[in-house]
Amino acid sequence: MFLPFFIPIPIPLNMCSQRRSCGYQVQPVVMLGSLPNDFLRVAPTQAQSQEEADRAAAMHLQQQMIAQSRHSAVGRLQVSIVSAVLNKNYGMTRMDPYVRMRIGHQVLETQTDVNGAKNPRWNKTFQVYQLPKGVNTIHIEIFDERTLTDDELIAWVHLQIPEVVFQGETIDEWYSLSGKLGEKQEGMINVVISYTTAPATVTPVMMMPGMYQYPGYTSVPVYTLPPAQQPASAVPPRQISEEERKQLEEMFPSVDAEVVKSVLEASQGNKEVAINSLLQMQES
């Protein structure tokens, strides 16, 4: 389809006189034909062309990551440091214990249980992704946080990750602690270990609409990752009744009452789990 369009073309005037300077007269010219593809279009600037190239490169990289993730899996080792029962309170005041855990080259720490003394509770869960090949040991150390002096190492234990954990089984055990009192004589610590494997997920890359502008520099587009989801709030522990505590104390008269109470609280009031834990403590 042919559409007429007008293009103003300046045409010089042929008539000039000595008193008047020569000028130009603009006359419209009608041309028939199809409109060109770039008619009335502004050519993109260098910055816009670079932005399009960056966007195309980011999309290509994301497609490659998605393709690779279909043939790979990511393992996640989850370790929960629940609580401990210590045999001695070191220092003049009640201890402020915290746990330092090392898995491979990763060093992780719990929060400090202020005035936790011999029955500290942490309920801290760590996520370790892509566990290095050959790493099957968890090193746990309990420190007493000090104010005027260096933190004191109270107890420690080296755990071998059971093979059943990598097969999907969750291990909830009490482990004996070593320290100044001797090998496996410092108390016990409750640790929960599990392992899951899932296909690798790719986090999409999105481009921010804004650009950073600096005088004398070309505008640079900013690429960032979507904001991480906030973890769900922790469920408060269930209150343990006096009757439940007395029942366990009657079943284990040789175990200190504070130890029974700590184990029952660590098991969230689950009597079966608490009984198994106390039996393991007596056997060790």
PyMOL commands that set and color helices and strands:
alter all, ss='L'
color gray80, all
select helices_A, chain A and resi 46-69+163-167+242-251+257-266+271-283
alter helices_A, ss='H'
color red, helices_A
select strands_A, chain A and resi 3-12+24-33+73-86+97-103+106-109+121-129+137-144+152-160+171-179+182-199+206-212+220-224
alter strands_A, ss='S'
color yellow, strands_A
deselect
rebuild
show_as cartoon
